[in-house]
Amino acid sequence: MTTIDEPMRVIQLSDSKNLTAEILPFGAIIKSIKFKNQEMTLSVDDPQYYLENPFYLGATVGRYANRIAEGRFNLSGSQYQLEANNGPNSLHGGVKGFNKVLWQVTKQTDSEVELYYCSVDGEEGFPGELKVWQTITAENGQLLLKFKATCNKETLVNFTNHCYFNLESSDTIENHLLQVNATHYLPIDEDSIPLDGPAPVANSCFDFTKPKLVKDALTQSHTQLDAANGLDHCYVFENDDSLHTMATLTSQQTGINLTLKSTQPGMQLYTANFVGAPFKPRQALCLEAQNWPDAPNRENYPKANLLPDEEYNQVIIYAFS
């Protein structure tokens, strides 16, 4: 078990081939992923940086990833109010989300670690006690993240990982090729809340159905790019619990590919528009497999609640080649 005085100890994982990862119990953070000795993520050497980690580098995000409009939602006839920590909205679980708590290490081998956290009833305003297990496994060039959760009272659940990917040693993501296997995305308002339902990507900067340079999207003129200062939008997928191949990111410089697979119904594409020192805006991008933003307040969005007789199970896979 991890003790409270060693939250920043680094857990090393390896697939015994080309993939290594460093995990921190604090925030269940993926501090580093290396493939063929090349760093794949934005990473800071000093583990103490991650106590504050203002940009959620590699963090596990919850109870509810992304935004909830005005921090309000209803469950079982009761209205709940969360603290606003992103303009008028609640973002990534609140001021002290799962990225700012100490997870227990319950199992550990050379290639796998299991992390556990129990979120008490009322934590950050969310109802019900929520028990969460996350298993991170390095295997055959893949980092597999498996999430499981149970509750004792109806609550919201939406986890993701917040790694920032750059597959080469450059200070921009704009020369990477990106393919996203989605035909629709969610347009947003000035507070990054979805306007309504999905819109087609066809004939727009949001169309990555074929591999495209990231800069070719970012240099286009579009009111939605202005709204987010770049790409910070949710792409939508089938809501059927199947494992989707969501996106592929490629560095032409290193020849490395990252393929994202997940059972989640959405993927937030974020081009690090507001990242600051020691990094630069648009130095990397996030491929955040998750539920749709503000889903608790939208009847036609994928289910965002968890009941006491249910078990939450989701998978995220980062596959490198």
TAVEN-V696410 format. One record per backbone hydrogen bond with DSSP energy under -1.0 kcal/mol. NH is the residue of the N-H (numbers start at 1). CO is the residue of the C=O. If there is no record, write none. Layout:
nh->[NH,NH]
co->[CO,CO]
//
This chain:
nh->[6,9,11,13,14,15,20,21,22,23,24,26,27,28,29,30,31,31,32,34,35,36,38,40,42,49,50,51,52,53,56,58,59,60,61,65,68,71,72,73,75,78,80,82,85,86,89,90,92,93,94,98,100,103,104,106,107,109,113,114,115,116,117,119,122,123,125,126,130,131,132,133,134,135,136,137,138,139,142,143,144,145,146,147,148,149,150,152,155,157,158,160,162,165,166,170,173,176,177,178,179,180,181,182,185,186,189,192,195,199,201,204,207,208,212,214,215,217,218,219,220,226,227,228,230,233,235,236,237,244,246,247,248,249,250,251,255,258,259,260,261,262,263,266,267,268,269,270,271,275,279,282,283,285,286,288,290,294,295,297,298,301,306,310,312,314,316,317,318,319,320,321]
co->[3,6,23,21,110,19,34,13,32,11,29,7,101,25,24,58,22,29,22,20,38,18,35,33,164,46,47,48,49,49,53,162,56,27,160,158,90,68,69,80,78,75,73,71,89,89,86,68,66,64,91,62,97,25,116,114,114,112,136,107,134,104,132,130,126,120,122,123,119,150,117,148,115,146,113,144,111,142,139,318,137,316,135,314,133,312,131,129,306,304,63,61,59,285,40,168,282,173,250,212,248,208,246,180,199,234,193,189,187,185,183,201,204,206,178,176,174,214,214,215,217,222,223,224,225,269,267,184,265,262,260,260,179,258,177,256,251,249,319,247,317,244,315,290,235,288,233,286,231,272,276,272,280,165,270,268,266,67,292,294,295,298,155,307,149,147,145,261,143,259,141,257]
//
